């Protein structure tokens, strides 16, 4: 994963984040998309509707960067499949 310094991070457009208002979980490449999925539940202070919108952005970025996502909803994250 690329490391951005504060100045470079500030230049990333808000639309490139799963949670743009909070500027949390960048989605600029496949590594970031996988990280956003893994850390999704760690983002605090957001509503379920904001999570729904973030999940849409993550799914779109995953498709763009060739990341396979098995979950249909963010509510399925962390649940084991039997």
VENPEMO-V982412 format. One line per field, one symbol per residue. ss: DSSP state (H for helix, E for strand, - for the rest). psi: psi as a letter, one per 40 degrees, with the letter a starting at -180 (. if undefined). burial: I if it has 9 or more other ideal C-beta (glycine too) atoms within 8 Angstrom, else O. A space follows every 10 residues. Layout:
ss=???
psi=???
burial=???
This chain:
ss=-----HHHHH H--HHHEEE- ---EEE---H HHHHHHHH-H HH-----HHH HHHHHHHHHH HHHHH----- ---HHH---- --
psi=hihhiddddd ehideeidgd defigifeid dddddddded eehifiiddd dddddddddd ddddefhhhd hdideehehi h.
burial=OOOOOOOOOO OIOOOIIIII OIOOIIIOOO OIIIIIIOII OOIOOIOOOI IIOIIOIIIO IIOOIOIOOO OOOIOOIOOO OO
